Amino acid sequence: MKIIEDKKLNIVATSDLHGYLPEITESADIAIIAGDIMPLAIQFHRENSKTWLETEFTYWINNLPVDKVFMVAGNHDAYFENVSKTNLQILLDGCNKKLIYLKNETTEYFDKNGLKWTIFGTPYCHIYGNWPFMRTDEYMVEKFKQIPNEIDIIISHDPPFAFGDTDVILENSRNSKLTFEHLGNEPLANRIQKVDYKILICGHIHGGDHKFNSKWKSINVSYLNEGYKPENSPFYIEI
């Protein structure tokens, strides 16, 4: 019988693509996408969004050097706010069931050694405008109760409030009033302080700190900067 001494999982993670699909050549066990995948120009056009997802995005997913891709939507992903089960299944089938879409739910991944990893993903963000997946604090308090007390990976589009500087705009902002303020999700921060997890992966705040915070076990992996230009490389980590 083969004895597995170390349980290890290799992850590549990114978010806030806004239509840019980064070249990922280094292999990993799984990829994680923490929301905001849609091109800005078509984010509210359902037919154009559907076409882009089923062509360019599907091709990209199928060619990623990973076994599975776990994704949540973000506040620029209007297509997913009310996507029908039929259209979602068309997308997943086109990706050869390599893509797993999570909407405030938990799933399991079994690695090549047959070891189980648990993953929770949520798209919900605090309100700062009229955007998809933005909800009241009261709503999110209830939704985040669905995060298991023990979980390996948490994927959230919105960063938790004051978990390091994942939720702080550290670069020159388009709105200087936001710079150096914590902009994250308080209900999420309150909940996950009671959760035993290995890593939390988020995005949303393009100018947030992109270094892994070992204290909070969290990382902002947004691909675009505050000017909506590709700047940050996909993040690799072994857990």
C-alpha positions as CSV (number, residue, x, y, z in Angstrom):
1,M,0.0,0.0,0.0
2,K,1.3,3.4,-1.0
3,I,1.8,5.7,2.0
4,I,1.3,9.5,1.4
5,E,3.5,11.3,3.9
6,D,2.7,14.9,2.8
7,K,-0.6,16.2,1.6
8,K,0.3,18.9,-0.9
9,L,-1.6,20.8,-3.6
10,N,-0.1,23.1,-6.2
11,I,-2.4,26.1,-7.1
12,V,-2.2,28.9,-9.7
13,A,-4.6,31.7,-9.0
14,T,-5.7,34.9,-10.7
15,S,-8.8,37.2,-10.8
16,D,-10.1,40.5,-12.3
17,L,-9.2,39.6,-15.8
18,H,-11.9,41.8,-17.4
19,G,-11.5,40.0,-20.7
20,Y,-7.7,39.6,-20.6
21,L,-6.7,36.0,-20.5
22,P,-3.2,35.6,-19.1
23,E,-0.8,33.1,-20.6
24,I,-0.3,30.3,-18.0
25,T,2.4,27.8,-19.0
26,E,3.6,26.5,-15.6
27,S,1.5,23.5,-14.6
28,A,-0.3,23.1,-11.3
29,D,-2.9,20.8,-9.9
30,I,-5.7,23.3,-9.9
31,A,-6.4,26.9,-11.1
32,I,-8.5,29.4,-9.1
33,I,-10.2,32.4,-10.6
34,A,-11.6,34.8,-8.1
35,G,-14.1,36.7,-10.3
36,D,-14.5,39.5,-12.8
37,I,-13.7,37.6,-15.9
38,M,-15.9,39.4,-18.4
39,P,-14.6,42.1,-20.9
40,L,-15.9,45.5,-19.7
41,A,-17.3,46.3,-23.1
42,I,-19.8,43.4,-23.1
43,Q,-20.3,42.9,-19.4
44,F,-24.0,43.8,-19.6
45,H,-24.7,42.3,-23.0
46,R,-26.0,38.8,-22.4
47,E,-25.6,37.4,-25.9
48,N,-22.2,38.8,-26.4
49,S,-21.1,37.6,-23.0
50,K,-22.4,34.1,-23.8
51,T,-20.6,34.0,-27.1
52,W,-17.3,35.2,-25.5
53,L,-17.6,32.6,-22.7
54,E,-18.3,29.7,-25.0
55,T,-15.5,30.6,-27.4
56,E,-12.5,32.6,-26.2
57,F,-12.9,31.8,-22.5
58,T,-13.7,28.1,-23.0
59,Y,-10.6,27.8,-25.3
60,W,-8.4,29.4,-22.6
61,I,-9.8,27.2,-19.8
62,N,-9.3,24.0,-21.8
63,N,-5.7,24.8,-22.5
64,L,-4.7,25.7,-19.0
65,P,-2.0,23.2,-17.7
66,V,-4.1,22.1,-14.7
67,D,-6.5,19.3,-13.8
68,K,-9.4,21.5,-12.7
69,V,-10.4,25.2,-12.6
70,F,-12.5,26.6,-9.7
71,M,-14.2,29.9,-10.3
72,V,-16.5,32.4,-8.7
73,A,-18.1,35.4,-10.4
74,G,-17.5,39.0,-9.5
75,N,-19.4,42.3,-9.6
76,H,-18.6,42.8,-13.3
77,D,-19.9,39.3,-14.3
78,A,-23.5,40.2,-14.8
79,Y,-24.0,37.2,-17.0
80,F,-23.7,34.9,-14.0
81,E,-26.1,36.8,-11.7
82,N,-29.1,35.1,-13.2
83,V,-27.6,32.6,-15.6
84,S,-30.0,29.7,-16.4
85,K,-29.0,26.2,-15.5
86,T,-29.1,25.3,-19.2
87,N,-26.6,28.0,-20.2
88,L,-24.4,27.3,-17.3
89,Q,-24.3,23.7,-18.2
90,I,-23.5,24.5,-21.9
91,L,-20.4,26.5,-20.6
92,L,-19.3,23.7,-18.3
93,D,-19.8,21.0,-20.9
94,G,-17.8,23.1,-23.4
95,C,-15.0,23.2,-20.9
96,N,-15.1,19.4,-20.7
97,K,-16.2,19.6,-17.1
98,K,-12.8,21.0,-16.2
99,L,-14.4,24.2,-14.9
100,I,-16.2,24.2,-11.6
101,Y,-18.4,27.3,-10.9
102,L,-19.1,28.1,-7.3
103,K,-21.9,30.5,-6.1
104,N,-21.6,30.5,-2.3
105,E,-21.1,26.8,-2.1
106,T,-18.6,24.1,-1.2
107,T,-17.1,21.4,-3.4
108,E,-14.4,18.8,-3.2
109,Y,-11.4,18.0,-5.2
110,F,-9.5,14.7,-5.2
111,D,-5.9,15.0,-6.2
112,K,-3.7,12.5,-8.1
113,N,-3.1,10.6,-4.8
114,G,-6.8,10.4,-4.1
115,L,-6.6,12.9,-1.2
116,K,-9.6,15.2,-0.7
117,W,-9.4,19.0,-0.7
118,T,-12.4,21.1,0.2
119,I,-13.1,24.4,-1.5
120,F,-15.7,27.1,-0.8
121,G,-16.3,29.9,-3.3
122,T,-18.5,33.1,-3.0
123,P,-19.1,36.0,-5.3
124,Y,-20.8,38.3,-2.8
125,C,-19.5,41.8,-2.2
126,H,-20.4,44.7,0.0
127,I,-22.5,47.5,-1.6
128,Y,-20.8,50.5,-3.0
129,G,-22.9,50.9,-6.1
130,N,-25.5,49.1,-8.2
131,W,-23.5,46.1,-9.4
132,P,-24.1,42.4,-9.7
133,F,-23.6,40.2,-6.6
134,M,-23.5,43.2,-4.2
135,R,-25.6,42.5,-1.1
136,T,-26.4,44.0,2.3
137,D,-24.3,43.1,5.3
138,E,-27.3,41.3,6.8
139,Y,-27.7,39.2,3.7
140,M,-24.0,38.2,3.7
141,V,-24.0,37.4,7.3
142,E,-26.6,34.7,6.6
143,K,-24.8,33.5,3.4
144,F,-21.4,33.3,4.9
145,K,-22.8,30.9,7.6
146,Q,-22.5,28.4,4.7
147,I,-18.7,28.5,4.9
148,P,-17.7,25.3,6.8
149,N,-15.9,25.6,10.1
150,E,-13.1,23.6,8.5
151,I,-12.2,24.2,4.9
152,D,-9.0,24.0,2.8
153,I,-9.5,26.8,0.4
154,I,-11.8,29.9,0.4
155,I,-12.3,31.8,-2.9
156,S,-14.0,35.2,-2.5
157,H,-14.2,38.0,-5.1
158,D,-14.4,40.6,-2.3
159,P,-11.4,40.7,0.1
160,P,-12.1,40.4,3.8
161,F,-11.9,43.7,5.7
162,A,-8.4,44.5,7.0
163,F,-6.9,41.1,6.3
164,G,-3.5,42.7,5.8
165,D,-3.7,45.1,2.8
166,T,-5.5,42.9,0.4
167,D,-8.3,45.4,0.5
168,V,-6.2,48.6,0.3
169,I,-5.4,50.6,-2.9
170,L,-1.6,50.9,-2.6
171,E,-1.0,52.3,-6.1
172,N,-2.0,55.6,-7.6
173,S,-5.8,55.4,-7.6
174,R,-8.3,56.7,-10.1
175,N,-10.0,58.1,-6.9
176,S,-7.4,59.4,-4.4
177,K,-10.1,59.5,-1.7
178,L,-10.0,55.7,-1.6
179,T,-6.2,55.3,-1.2
180,F,-5.0,53.6,2.0
181,E,-8.4,52.9,3.3
182,H,-9.6,49.4,4.0
183,L,-12.3,48.6,1.5
184,G,-13.0,45.0,2.3
185,N,-16.0,42.9,3.4
186,E,-16.7,43.0,7.1
187,P,-19.2,40.1,7.3
188,L,-16.7,37.9,5.5
189,A,-13.9,39.0,7.8
190,N,-16.0,38.3,10.9
191,R,-17.0,34.8,9.7
192,I,-13.6,33.5,8.6
193,Q,-12.0,34.4,11.8
194,K,-14.0,31.5,13.2
195,V,-13.0,29.2,10.3
196,D,-10.0,26.8,10.1
197,Y,-8.7,27.3,6.6
198,K,-5.4,26.9,4.7
199,I,-5.7,29.8,2.3
200,L,-8.1,32.5,1.2
201,I,-7.8,33.8,-2.4
202,C,-9.5,37.1,-3.4
203,G,-9.4,40.0,-5.9
204,H,-11.8,42.9,-6.5
205,I,-9.4,45.6,-5.2
206,H,-6.9,45.8,-8.1
207,G,-4.4,47.9,-6.2
208,G,-4.4,45.7,-3.1
209,D,-1.3,44.1,-1.7
210,H,-0.4,41.1,-4.0
211,K,2.0,39.5,-1.5
212,F,0.8,36.4,0.4
213,N,0.0,37.4,4.0
214,S,1.1,34.5,6.2
215,K,-0.7,35.8,9.3
216,W,-4.1,35.9,7.6
217,K,-3.3,33.2,5.0
218,S,-4.7,35.4,2.3
219,I,-3.7,36.8,-1.1
220,N,-5.1,39.3,-3.6
221,V,-4.6,37.9,-7.1
222,S,-6.2,40.5,-9.3
223,Y,-4.5,40.5,-12.7
224,L,-5.2,44.1,-13.7
225,N,-4.0,47.2,-11.9
226,E,-6.2,50.2,-11.0
227,G,-5.9,51.5,-14.5
228,Y,-7.3,48.3,-15.9
229,K,-4.0,47.2,-17.4
230,P,-2.5,43.7,-17.0
231,E,0.3,44.0,-14.4
232,N,0.3,41.2,-11.9
233,S,1.4,37.7,-12.8
234,P,-0.7,34.7,-11.9
235,F,0.1,33.6,-8.3
236,Y,1.6,30.2,-7.6
237,I,1.5,28.5,-4.2
238,E,1.8,25.0,-2.7
239,I,-0.4,24.2,0.3
